[in-house]
Amino acid sequence: MMSIDIPTKDRPEWAEMAQGQHAMKKYVLQLQIDRISKKMAANEMTVDEGVEYLYEYFCKYPKGFRRDLEEIFKSW
């Protein structure tokens, strides 16, 4: 599923986000990222799986997290 509302999945910022390298303004989003980065640290999830999870999450709620996306990705 592709969405023009969010950046493409091949952007390196997705992997950075999955690894917890970007602080999120929305608390609920930060919780998702914390959960993903902990799973990756425990080898329960790969970076690709983390990116996939986040991408699908943003596809479901693109408008709610637009400001976070704009801050991280700048443009797309």
C-alpha atoms as a printed R data frame, in Angstrom:
   type eleno elety resid chain resno      x      y      z
1  ATOM     1    CA   MET     A     1  0.000  0.000  0.000
2  ATOM     2    CA   MET     A     2  1.432  3.341 -1.048
3  ATOM     3    CA   SER     A     3  0.233  6.600  0.349
4  ATOM     4    CA   ILE     A     4  1.047 10.018 -1.071
5  ATOM     5    CA   ASP     A     5  0.396 11.384  2.427
6  ATOM     6    CA   ILE     A     6  3.654  9.949  3.766
7  ATOM     7    CA   PRO     A     7  7.236  9.575  2.473
8  ATOM     8    CA   THR     A     8  8.278  6.419  0.620
9  ATOM     9    CA   LYS     A     9  9.487  3.496  2.687
10 ATOM    10    CA   ASP     A    10 12.970  3.511  1.152
11 ATOM    11    CA   ARG     A    11 13.910  6.806  2.825
12 ATOM    12    CA   PRO     A    12 16.642  6.287  5.474
13 ATOM    13    CA   GLU     A    13 14.671  8.358  7.981
14 ATOM    14    CA   TRP     A    14 12.280  5.412  8.472
15 ATOM    15    CA   ALA     A    15 15.082  3.176  9.771
16 ATOM    16    CA   GLU     A    16 16.353  6.023 11.954
17 ATOM    17    CA   MET     A    17 12.860  6.480 13.368
18 ATOM    18    CA   ALA     A    18 12.433  2.753 14.021
19 ATOM    19    CA   GLN     A    19 15.726  2.786 15.916
20 ATOM    20    CA   GLY     A    20 14.571  5.646 18.125
21 ATOM    21    CA   GLN     A    21 16.860  8.306 16.644
22 ATOM    22    CA   HIS     A    22 14.084 10.895 16.329
23 ATOM    23    CA   ALA     A    23 12.034 12.302 19.191
24 ATOM    24    CA   MET     A    24  8.334 12.496 18.424
25 ATOM    25    CA   LYS     A    25  6.037 15.308 19.442
26 ATOM    26    CA   LYS     A    26  3.001 13.023 19.701
27 ATOM    27    CA   TYR     A    27  3.255 10.919 22.852
28 ATOM    28    CA   VAL     A    28  1.335  7.974 21.362
29 ATOM    29    CA   LEU     A    29  3.784  7.889 18.468
30 ATOM    30    CA   GLN     A    30  6.783  8.005 20.792
31 ATOM    31    CA   LEU     A    31  5.352  4.988 22.632
32 ATOM    32    CA   GLN     A    32  5.136  3.030 19.355
33 ATOM    33    CA   ILE     A    33  8.730  3.895 18.513
34 ATOM    34    CA   ASP     A    34  9.968  2.984 21.995
35 ATOM    35    CA   ARG     A    35  8.244 -0.387 21.679
36 ATOM    36    CA   ILE     A    36  9.747 -1.057 18.239
37 ATOM    37    CA   SER     A    37 13.277  0.003 19.191
38 ATOM    38    CA   LYS     A    38 13.142 -2.227 22.311
39 ATOM    39    CA   LYS     A    39 12.039 -5.194 20.199
40 ATOM    40    CA   MET     A    40 14.889 -4.553 17.772
41 ATOM    41    CA   ALA     A    41 17.376 -4.262 20.637
42 ATOM    42    CA   ALA     A    42 16.165 -7.634 21.937
43 ATOM    43    CA   ASN     A    43 16.455 -9.144 18.428
44 ATOM    44    CA   GLU     A    44 12.698 -9.758 18.339
45 ATOM    45    CA   MET     A    45 12.310 -7.543 15.277
46 ATOM    46    CA   THR     A    46 14.574 -6.547 12.378
47 ATOM    47    CA   VAL     A    47 15.039 -2.950 11.225
48 ATOM    48    CA   ASP     A    48 13.062 -3.801  8.087
49 ATOM    49    CA   GLU     A    49 10.190 -5.158 10.189
50 ATOM    50    CA   GLY     A    50 10.297 -2.042 12.353
51 ATOM    51    CA   VAL     A    51 10.172  0.184  9.270
52 ATOM    52    CA   GLU     A    52  7.275 -1.857  7.855
53 ATOM    53    CA   TYR     A    53  5.344 -1.574 11.117
54 ATOM    54    CA   LEU     A    54  5.867  2.184 11.350
55 ATOM    55    CA   TYR     A    55  5.043  2.721  7.697
56 ATOM    56    CA   GLU     A    56  1.747  0.833  8.042
57 ATOM    57    CA   TYR     A    57  0.982  2.769 11.229
58 ATOM    58    CA   PHE     A    58  1.513  6.094  9.453
59 ATOM    59    CA   CYS     A    59 -0.573  4.897  6.498
60 ATOM    60    CA   LYS     A    60 -3.484  4.401  8.890
61 ATOM    61    CA   TYR     A    61 -3.105  7.803 10.566
62 ATOM    62    CA   PRO     A    62 -1.299 10.125  8.139
63 ATOM    63    CA   LYS     A    63 -3.023 13.336  9.187
64 ATOM    64    CA   GLY     A    64 -2.579 12.834 12.927
65 ATOM    65    CA   PHE     A    65  1.186 12.616 12.685
66 ATOM    66    CA   ARG     A    66  1.873 14.963  9.805
67 ATOM    67    CA   ARG     A    67  3.852 17.462 11.912
68 ATOM    68    CA   ASP     A    68  6.180 14.745 13.158
69 ATOM    69    CA   LEU     A    69  6.705 13.514  9.603
70 ATOM    70    CA   GLU     A    70  7.387 17.012  8.292
71 ATOM    71    CA   GLU     A    71  9.959 17.626 10.993
72 ATOM    72    CA   ILE     A    72 11.814 14.380 10.299
73 ATOM    73    CA   PHE     A    73 11.542 14.136  6.517
74 ATOM    74    CA   LYS     A    74 11.355 17.885  5.702
75 ATOM    75    CA   SER     A    75  9.776 17.185  2.293
76 ATOM    76    CA   TRP     A    76  8.697 14.346  0.029
